Amino acid sequence: MCAKKKKDCFFQVEGFEQWMDQFFADPYASFYYPEGLRIDLFETEQEYILEADVPPNACQSDIMIEKTENGLRILIQTKTGPALMRDIQLPVNIMYKRMNASFENGLLEIHISKNEMVSVKEHTIHFPDEGCK
């Protein structure tokens, strides 16, 4: 940081320090985790969208998504590689929220509705069709 006033600094980008603080503090940032899953979390007015990069040798049947009290647990068990697991803390209780999952081209997408509820407590999220794509 420049010792002079900010307006006198040679290198100044508005909001850069705040962005850096958020980047390194954000648990959903797009980092590559060699021992786990890389995830991104997005929010729209209607839903939360979680994306995870899945190993290229994984099929839908290798992926299990569980709701937990504080978020989600993603477990991937392929026949050829080690098991990968990631617990994801979410800012809201999702136990009764409607959720959909899809998997295509190595990208797992989980859509969590903000408004739609389910009548029964779902512990596992299922894909529309099972199989290896």
N, C-alpha and C positions, 0 to 999 in steps of 0.2 A: 504494500500500500504506500502510496506517495505521502511523504511527510507534509507537503504543502496542502493548501486547500484543494478540494477536488477539482475546481475549475482551472487550477494551475497545473494539474497533472498532464503529462504527455500522453499517457495511455489511459483513457477513461471510456468505459462503455456503461451506459445507464442500466442499472439493475444486474450487472455482472456478478457482483458479490452475492446478492440474494439468490441468483440462479445457481451459483456454485454451491452455496449452502444447501439448497434444496436438492441439487443433483447428488451430492454425497450423502445426504440424509434420507433420500427417498428409497424405501425398501422395494419398490416396484420398478426401479430404474432399469434400463436395458443393458445390464451388465451380463457378461457371459460367465456362468458358474460352471467350471469344469467338473465339479462333483455333484451338480444338480441341474435344475431346470431354469432357463432364462424366461422371465415373465414380464409382461407389460399390463398395466391396469388403466383402463379408460373409463370415463364417466360421461353419459349423455343425460338428457332430461328424463328419459324413460328407463334407462338401465345402466348397470355396470358391465363392462366387457373386459374379460381377462383373456389374454393371449399367452400361450406358452409354446416355445420351440421344443419339438419332440424329436428324439433321435430318428434318423432316416429309416432304420430297420424296424420301427414300431408300427403296429397295427392298432385299429380301434379296440380290438379285444385285449390288447396289452395294457390299456389305460383304464384306471379306476379313479373316479372322482368322488370324494366323500365330503359331505357337509360336516363341519365341526361347530362347536359352540361359538367360536370366534372367527370362523372363516371357512376355508377349504383345505383339503389335503388331496394332492395329486400324486398318484403312485403309478409308475410305469415299469412293468416287468416284461422284458423281451426274452426270447429264448437264447439269444446270442450275447447279450451284454448284461452288465450289472443293473440291479434295480435302482431306479431314481425316485426320490420322494421329495416333495416340497410342501411345507405348511405355509399357507398364505393367510395372514391376518387381514380382515376386512373391517371397515369402519362401522358397519351395521350388522345386526343379527339377521342372518339369511335363512334360518331353519325353515321358515314357512314361505319363503319367496319362490316364485316360479323360476326355474332355471332350464336352459337348453344348452347342449354341448354339440359341437361339430368338430370333425377332424379331417383335414384335407392338405395334401402336399407338405406334411410335417408340421403343420400349424394347428394347434388345439385352441378352439375358441369356446369360451363359456360366457353365456349371456345370463345375467342376473337381473330380473325385473325389479324395478323399484316399487311398482304399484300392484302387480298381479300376485295374488297369494294362492297357495295350495291348501286344500282342506286337511290333508294329513301330513305329518312330519316326514319328509323325505330325507333319508340319510345318504343315498347314493344317486348320482346323476347319470342317466343313461343316454346313449346315443340313439338317434332315430333308427338306424339299422346297424347291426353288428357285422363285423367282417373285416377283412384286411384289404385296405385300398392302397 
